[in-house]
Amino acid sequence: MEVPNKNSSNFLSIIGLLDNRVELDKKIKPGDNKYFAALAAMASKISYENKEFIKGVVEKIWKMDLLGAYDFWDERHQKNTTQGFMFHDKNANPDTIIVAFRGTEPFDAAAWSTDFDISWYKLHGIEGRVHSGFMKALGLKLDGSWPIDDGEDSEHLPAYNTITKELKRHFQINNRTRFVVTGHSLGGALAILFPAVLALHKEDGVLNRLEGVYTFGQPKVGDEKFGNFMEKQLEHYGVKYYRFVYSHDIVPRLPYDDSVLMFKHFGISLYINCFYEIKDEEESYKNYFDFESIFTMRMDTLWELVRSFILPRIFGLEYKEGLLLQMFRLVGLVFPGLPAHGPRDYINSTRLANYL
């Protein structure tokens, strides 16, 4: 028996096995309203894969330039845990760098510890309180400070420092280049907190290049005061923030928005139901355990299983779902909201729903 090589360009994570698509939607062209959202959704999905796989997809299939695939240093675990990659889309006008953060891998204990670290952290210079685990994943040190890039220990730079340094380097080469930040799940939380840390460090030159933030299945990252602070910052710098929420996805409804935890989303969500229809209202319920949603969640999950046999007949074979994903949808009848969190439905949403 040959043991799979996890660093091979052919190796797929469990996320990739659930949805092995790597082609971009040919019907969505650069300049279209959907372009960056659709590209960001695909980038968020392949961020779960290894560096060789990402390189092959970005350079050989998408015909774009991979700028780097990173394992970022995490002081808590004394090893590289947070992951992400950057690539340059020269087809966009102006040319655009996409920064994609990886979400929580199902069998990554370090990432799960980040998700469950729901203690509050109050940062000097940022209004409100933020999720401690997410900020530490970006690079916040245990003593509450941020690492200083002195050029001597570049291998141990965390996500925020590494990405900011790379963006500045590319901006010096081309003064028209813009950038987009994206991520799914935990990656979405890091994507929206990245401009918050830029604001904390008064990186106006970088923030003025930020075209937009696209998150998919993003958990809540802070309290109401932090949300108000971020809305002012995004408005000041003209940054578009699109937070996609698909159907009964459990993660956007965590941590709880109640009188104890007080986590709250900010901005307007693009809520898309199980028919891939965009809804103007916020999520149908803000917390996962909602008595009124028990029946609705299971009915919608059953429809998603039936829909898996219908979609390829209507929209083509790229929407065909494999047996593994269909089995996962069956699990949703017992634990609704779990299958809805996968990147597949978010990719379908950016392609099929009428939004933006």
C-alpha positions, 0 to 999 in steps of 0.5 A: 500500500502506497501512503499518500504524500500530503505535499503532492500536487495531487493530494486533496484535503477532505474539503477538496474531496467534498468539492474537487472543482478547480476551474473558474466559472467561464461565464463570469469575466473580469469586470463583472459584478460577480467576478471578485466574489466568485474568484474569492470563493474559489480561492477560499476553497483551495486555501485548504490544500497544500502549496504544490496543489495551490501553485498548480491551480493558480498558475496552470489553470487560472493563469495567474501569478502565485506570490506565495503560499504561507504557513504563518508563525503562531506564538501560542503553539510555537509553530506554523499554524495559520495558513494562507496564500497570495496571488496576482490577477493581472486580468482584473482592471486595475490588476489585483492581488488576492489574499486568501486565509485558510479556514479550520481544517476538520483534523487540525487541533491548533485551528480548533483551539483558535476557534474555541478561544472565545475570550475577549481582548481589548486592544488599545486603539481599537474600539470595542472587544474582539475574539482573542483566538482570531487576533492571536492567529493573525499575530497578536503576542501573548503579552498583547503586543504585535511582533516587530519585523526587524528583518532578522527572523522573517521565518517566524513572522505571523500572518499580519506582518508577512502579508503587510510586508509583501503587499507593500513590496508589490505596491512599490512596483506598481502604484495602481495595484489593488488587493482583496482579502478573503477566507472561508470560516476561520479564514473569513474571520481573519480576512475581516480582522486584517484591515482592523489591524491595519487601522490599528497600525495606521497603515493608510497606504495599504488600506487605501489599496484595499478593494474589498473583503469577501468572507464565506461562512464567517463567525462573529469576531467582536462586540457591537462597539467593535462592529461600529468601529469597523463600519466607520473604518471601512466607510472611511477607506471606501472598502466594500465588505461582503459577508456571504451567509448560506442558508442554515450554516452553523458557523456564522451563528457562532459565537453567541449573540446574547446577554452573556457573550455579546458577539455581533456581526456588522455590515450587511450580510448577503444571505442566500437560501437553499434555492440560491436566492439572495435575501435582503434581510439578515440571517433568518436567526442570529444564533444556531440553537433556535427552537423555531428553526428546528423543523425548517433546518431539517426540511431544507437539509432534505431539499439540499440532498434532493437538489444534488441530483437536480443541479447537474441536469439544470446547470451542467456537470460542474454542479454534480456532487459526489457520493461523499458529499451526499453522505455528508448531506445525510448527516445534516438531517441529524446535525443540520447546519454542518453540511451548509458550512462547506465551501461548495454551497458558497461557490454555487451561491456566487455563481447562481445567485443574483447579488451585487 
